[in-house]
Amino acid sequence: MRRRDFLAAAGAVAAGTFIPQHFNIAKAGTSANSKVNVAMIGGGGIAGMAFGGCKGENIVAVCDVDSKFTNREGAKSFTDFRVMFDKMGKEIDAVCVNTPDHTHFAATIEAMQRGIHVCTQKPLTHNIWQARTLYKAAKKYPKVLTNMGNQGHTYNGIRTMKEWYEAGILGQVKEVYSGIGFNFRGTYFGKPKNNPPTKTPVPENLNWDLWIGPGIEADYNPIYHQRKWRGFYNYGGAQLADWFCHINDGPVYILDLYEPTEIECLERKTNAGNLVTDSCHVRWKFPKRGKMAPCDLHWSDGPNLKLKVPENWGHGREPGSGSVWFADKNHGYLDNRSNNPKLADRAKMVELQNSKAFPAEKYPRLKHGSPHRELMDAIKGGAKCGSRFENSARLTETCLLGVLAQRFGGKIEWDAKNIKITNRPELNEYIKEPVRKGWEDYGTDI
């Protein structure tokens, strides 16, 4: 029996045996109704957000390919998440996946098929097939609770903007201009002197083979680990993949921007091969969606970026990040976490706040601002997470279509129903990337 078939059968059994609070199994020595047993896959860097969001729960295991990040009092240490699941799967209620983009899917689907709740960093996956598969998995394992790590969806500004839009304050939104400034020498990006980067000795604390995981082979160079893997398309997706799921969470969620028909890179500063672009301007075209008018979504990044704003912009100089909404009644704005909504016209904003037309709160507010805390609360019987995979997998797909256009330039005509590019069939091989030998089960349909 293949590992994937075994896990699917085990997950189906586990999914049917949850108690109402969604705990996987009562744990010896702890109250299953008071604390969640959490495993961390990825223990350094962005994992700090997960540790913070799970404060007060039981961290029972930490798995990282770099042994520097696995030492935590009271938690067992692992290098390979597959070994961790095999040895401790029945002791784990939830996992937080804090790894580079190219290993998100493998760790996440493994957890789901075992009936274990999961919060995975954004973007949810590294390719579109993976996003579609996690969307299907969320339907197949409905009692497995899921969330993606875009904090803005736990902030309340996105709820306020949705209430404004639904109350007709903006009217029809025809264009959205979004983006963020970008410096290739920043914390998460770097240019190697040679491309591909020069092979260097692997540190004793790092298992480089497991860092590559199901991804594309490369010789070790410290520019990949730790942090700067986002600068390489084989493992990340540039500034676009890093920030789209924050900045465009609001526009995509509120305006139903899930199935574009065209995605075009209108401008880019190109680097060679696997190395991401220095800057870009990408446009998605969305047809009419129910009563919503056709809408173009723009993304720009690059040094000293200033977003396009309407003539009645009343909040100082043009913002360097966020999303500007061009509509037929009032133009709007959300910041780079899809929070702090504004009307572009400052006077109209003040008038709205002081008028009876200001919408009442329709969507429940959250107090914690953490996707990991949101998942912990859901496991204990709270409301479903806002960025559960039924939503965030579709957001990730929109994002990754933009990454493809940025990477290869030009226009992509997209057939969402059949999951294929119709005008440039040679690009379809990037919809579902090859899986490295030894990881084949993470390239099979569920």
Phi, psi and omega in degrees: 000131179292150178307316182297319179293320179298314181294323179299317179293316179296320180295323180295321177293313182299319182297337181267000185243011179293143168280167189305328181282003176069024171279141186292318184195145178292132186259136178298135175085354179225160175271116184296341181266000182245325182226144179263134175276114189245138171247140177257125172254102193101115186246356181244177175057240185297345178299338177304326178295320180290316178301317180296317181290337180258016179303134181094348176267177179268110173275105188263341181205146173230124181243127177207142179290346178251115185297345177297338189248014184254353184276111176215128184303130178087353182248143175280147184256138178219157175255325184247120183295335178293321176293318178303313180296319180296322183273329189232008187308322182285349179262357188251126174273320187212151173235151172245122182263111187238038188258173170302157188306322189288349176248002178305309189297312185301313181293323184289312182292327177299315179296313184298320182287348174263002180078025183254130179295154188210138169241119184244140180298163177269156345296152188303322182221175180259343175218167189290322177302319179297319179297315178298322182292320177290329174298315179294322180297322179297327177284323184287326181242071189295339180269358172275116182276140187225158174201152173252149188275052171255105189303326186302334180285348173261356173276165188263350178298324180294327177289319178298315180297322178297320178294319176299312183297314182291337177277357177083014183292324179273328188081207179281127178267119184260332181214147171230129175251122185227166176155187180201148175296154189214129176234120184297346179261018181285186184300323189256003183222151175198149178262127175286154176293326177236150178230114007289158182300149181296137178294132177227161181298141179281130177300149182298331184279355187246130171265096186292326179298319178285331175298316177296320177054231181280359189280195186272134182303142173203150172286148180292138169211140184298349177292337178281314187233121015249146168094318195267015175297339181297342180279005183232125184299335180294338185235335180226205182206037176067189178297331181298307180292329181293321189243345183304316185290346169273301190292320183259011171303313180298303179302315183295314182293314186282323185260005177059049182266069187249335184228081178291155175261332178223142173227126185225133172273107184279337181199142174200151170258116196267139166248170189275139168056241186283347184278129188289162182290153177285329181199162181197165169223115182241143178232132172255139177247124181246131178285182176301137181235097186063238179271359182277134179291157173308146185218139172256131176251125180251143172231134174226144168215160183150170181300138173055038182295137169233127182285152174294133178231156178288165182298331182269019178301123186240026185239039179084205183293163182302139180291150179267000177197166180109199180225132179251125186256117178264115186229171186271354175246299178222136175279151184229175181207139168234148182280191188283003169243021184055042184231177176052062182294146178219153161272142183300321178278109185300320181297318178293330177296312179297317179300316180298315182298332183259008185249166177288347180283349180295120187296144173288157179295122182253329184252134183303138179271149175255152184256343192259333179067033182221124177295331179288319176295322179300319178294317179301317179296320179296320178300326181275010175107007179280188182292157175299152180287145181291323180259033173304158192298335176302331178262310189287335175294324179287321174300316180297322178298314177302316179300310187290334172296323175294322178298320178298316180295319178298317185292318188251355178072169175074197186255142174241127173259122193249129174256095186294322183299318183260004176054056179208155174270125188268332185264345181222075187301338180295341180275350183295340177294343179270353175293320175228109185282156176295152180249134185294152179304135183097347181237021189301330182297340180271014173237015181252150179291152178269000000 
